[in-house]
């Protein structure tokens, strides 16, 4: 399982690197351009992933904080 995760992460990194750093210099009519989505998605996809991850982490922290809150004891006046 570890090898599969490693190779898929390596493939994704190489694909994204080629898409963002090499493909802008390749002619738009070249057939290799068909292997990659439009360039604006090179920014949209990571931003969506970061927003989703931030939302999940924030929700997790909020749930943990609510569940671990100890009830306050009310002080009685003398």
C-alpha positions in Angstrom: 0.0 0.0 0.0 2.8 2.4 0.8 4.3 1.9 -2.7 1.0 2.7 -4.3 0.6 5.9 -2.4 4.3 6.9 -3.1 4.0 6.3 -6.8 0.6 8.0 -7.1 1.9 11.1 -5.2 5.0 11.1 -7.4 2.9 10.9 -10.6 0.6 13.7 -9.4 3.6 15.9 -8.5 5.2 15.3 -11.9 2.0 15.8 -13.8 1.2 19.1 -12.0 4.8 20.3 -12.4 4.8 19.6 -16.2 1.3 21.2 -16.5 2.3 24.4 -14.7 5.9 24.9 -15.7 6.4 23.3 -19.1 3.1 23.4 -20.9 2.9 27.3 -21.1 5.9 27.1 -23.4 4.4 24.4 -25.7 2.5 25.6 -28.8 -1.3 25.6 -28.1 -1.9 23.5 -31.3 0.4 20.7 -30.2 -1.4 17.4 -29.5 0.3 17.1 -26.1 -1.9 20.0 -24.9 -4.9 17.7 -25.0 -3.5 15.7 -22.1 -3.8 18.7 -19.7 -6.8 20.8 -18.6 -7.0 24.5 -19.1 -4.4 26.5 -17.3 -6.8 28.3 -14.9 -7.5 25.0 -13.3 -3.8 24.8 -12.2 -4.8 27.5 -9.6 -8.4 26.5 -8.9 -7.8 22.9 -8.0 -5.1 23.6 -5.3 -7.2 26.4 -3.8 -10.3 24.2 -3.6 -8.2 21.5 -1.9 -6.7 23.9 0.6 -10.2 25.4 1.4 -11.6 21.9 1.9 -8.7 20.8 4.1 -9.0 24.0 6.2 -12.7 23.4 6.6 -12.2 19.8 7.7 -9.4 20.7 10.1 -11.4 23.6 11.5 -14.5 21.4 12.0 -12.5 18.7 13.7 -10.9 21.2 16.1 -14.3 22.8 16.8 -15.8 19.4 17.6 -12.9 18.4 19.8 -13.1 21.7 21.7 -16.9 21.5 22.3 -16.6 17.9 23.5 -13.7 18.5 25.8 -15.2 21.6 27.4 -15.7 21.0 31.1 -18.8 22.5 32.7 -18.1 25.5 34.8 -19.1 25.4 38.4 -21.2 28.4 39.6 -19.7 30.1 42.6 -22.2 30.9 45.3 -22.3 34.3 46.8 -21.7 34.6 50.5 
